Amino acid sequence: MSEIRDHIYAHKQEMTDFLAELVAVPSVQGDAEEGAPFGKEPARALEIMLKKCEEFGFSVENIDNYAGSADINELAPELAVLTHLDVVPVGEGWTTDPFVLRYEPGTDKLVGRGAIDDKGPAVAALFAARAVKELGIPLKKGIRLIFGTNEENGSADLAYYRKKRELPPMVFTPDGEYPVINAEKGMLRVYFSAPVPEGVNIEAGTVINAVPQECRISYLEARKDGPKMSFGTVNGVSAHASTPEKGENAITKFLASGAIPCRQIDELRKLFPHGEFNGRSCGLGFRDEISGDMTCVLSLLNTENGRLHGGIDIRFPLDRTKAEISDIICGRLREAGFDIDSCEGVEPHCTDENSDFVQTLLKVYEKVTGEKGHCIAIGGGTYVHEIEGGVAFGAEFPNEDGRMHCPDEFITAENLLKNAEIMAEAMAELCS
């Protein structure tokens, strides 16, 4: 354990330098083109990562720029550490350039888009594997690092990878939090639309899985001296859609204001009261003992060509099904006069907490941190959501908020190193 820690901490500067190199790549999904299914920048980030893996002596493979892998030994891989190199759009509110990694000495923060989700953890996984290899830890099982490029927009990268290559029997992703996430709520994303009166313009939300922090509006106001165009901005606080209570939804705040007299707006105000997070007014509001309350977030609302377009992010408990939730929310929207443009999602995910795999990860967490390990359920979907037996293992520590998907996203330098140490220990315990 001390050898692993010493090896990783000896490469602290190299780790932060490489993270800065990855953060500098604005790997938000772009237009697909030949050789770059999710745009040039995600493909470039993958190229940089695989090149570094080759420098460390790993055997690498690029699966058509959807995803890539690096094997640290010649044994058949039985453990995969799954990370992703794509990031969500920048959004508003950054205090510095989001694609220039900034170190804050007083806080130990490394600030930049992707620092905690998921470029920082990817770097930690890489240097963990390097430590295991260079320290000559004897292994009986193969270890594979897998790097994706589309996790933030549906994980089409992983679906493509799984058509080309079989996943190892053990998979964990540092795309969540410690100790171990073994249960994840089901997810549903609903897009709807309806015509709106001429002169009504709304612009709010950039991605469906984040609470919008700003809503810009303009509308033709009827006045005694004649119609006049009025403008306004409603401000909120951004948060991940799985934890909407941590933010303030600028869209529902706008709806509650009654600023625009419009039937469609009135209907949405009834369905999505400001400050309600569980969708009770939509006929939802379910909960279970393991995963807790469901969440329902109106996260997108924009007008285009005379129509109002909206998007809803729903995370539902383990004891409910996608079909059940879909029928309820789509039915309520149709009753309110909206068309359903699309409705897609996934069922809940749960891995047995008593499995040898999960129990080993919990013991590793306890060994390195000195804290009690336990399994937790979340509303956010991690990269292993559709992988049977997969779990999330890191990268955020309990009571830590790295501002994932928010302005000034960060990971501390100390926790970057600690993640690498934990993952190296996990590789050794599971595969030696």
Secondary structure, DSSP 8 states (H G I E B T S, - for coil): -HHHHHHHHHTHHHHHHHHHHHHTS--B----BTTBTT-HHHHHHHHHHHHHHHHTT-EEEEETTTEEEEESSSS-EEEEEEEE--B----S--SS-TTS-EEETTTTEEESTTTTTTHHHHHHHHHHHHHHHHTT---SSEEEEEEES-GGGT-HHHHHHHHHS---SEEEESSEESSEEEEE-EEEEEEEEEE--TT-EEEE-SSTTEE--EEEEEEEE--TT--EEEEEEEE-B-EETT-GGGSB-HHHHHHHHT-S--HHHHHHHHHS-TT--S-GGGT---EETTTEE-EEEEEEEEEETTEEEEEEEEEE-TTS-HHHHHHHHHHHHHHTT-EEEEEEEE--EE--TTSHHHHHHHHHHHHHH-S---EEEESS--TTTTSTT-EE--EE-TT----TTSTT-EEEHHHHHHHHHHHHHHHHHHH-
